[in-house]
């Protein structure tokens, strides 16, 4: 099982996050649970983003795959509707997650 440190070390050693990213997507396919994630960036788009960051090992999140919890709005990703029984109705305001891309977020 790969740890975050393993993903980071692989990316730093090769200057590319692509191998780790492919491994993370393979693990998701092996898990084969459609309820695991609400939204997932298409693998080809994630690989393209990783290639665009090739060599940017100075970025603190370079090569580290991660998920954002479903109660956090992220621009470009869909979110689940509130539970029908919930009295709370908040406006939809996706967070641009400033700086995350600068840090190597794919």
VENZIKA-V833492 format. One record per pair of residues at least 6 apart in sequence whose C-alpha atoms are under 7 Angstrom apart, sorted by sequence separation. I is the first residue (numbers start at 1). GAP is how many residues later the second one is. D is the distance in Angstrom with one decimal. If there is no record, write none. Layout:
i->I gap->GAP d->D
i->I gap->GAP d->D
This chain:
i->11 gap->6 d->4.8
i->73 gap->6 d->6.6
i->70 gap->9 d->6.5
i->7 gap->13 d->5.6
i->75 gap->19 d->4.7
i->73 gap->20 d->6.9
i->74 gap->20 d->4.8
i->75 gap->20 d->5.7
i->73 gap->21 d->4.5
i->74 gap->21 d->4.9
i->75 gap->21 d->5.4
i->73 gap->22 d->5.7
i->74 gap->22 d->6.2
i->74 gap->23 d->7.0
i->18 gap->29 d->6.0
i->18 gap->32 d->5.8
i->17 gap->33 d->5.7
i->18 gap->33 d->6.8
i->16 gap->38 d->4.9
i->39 gap->38 d->6.4
i->15 gap->39 d->5.9
i->16 gap->39 d->6.2
i->39 gap->39 d->6.4
i->15 gap->40 d->4.5
i->62 gap->41 d->6.8
i->15 gap->42 d->6.2
i->61 gap->42 d->5.3
i->62 gap->42 d->4.6
i->20 gap->43 d->6.7
i->59 gap->43 d->7.0
i->60 gap->43 d->5.3
i->61 gap->43 d->4.9
i->62 gap->43 d->6.9
i->21 gap->44 d->6.7
i->59 gap->44 d->4.7
i->60 gap->44 d->6.7
i->61 gap->44 d->6.1
i->12 gap->45 d->5.8
i->17 gap->45 d->6.8
i->59 gap->45 d->5.3
i->17 gap->46 d->4.4
i->11 gap->51 d->7.0
i->11 gap->52 d->5.1
i->8 gap->54 d->6.8
i->8 gap->55 d->5.1
i->7 gap->56 d->5.9
i->8 gap->56 d->5.6
i->50 gap->56 d->6.4
i->7 gap->57 d->5.8
i->49 gap->57 d->6.0
i->4 gap->60 d->6.1
i->46 gap->60 d->6.1
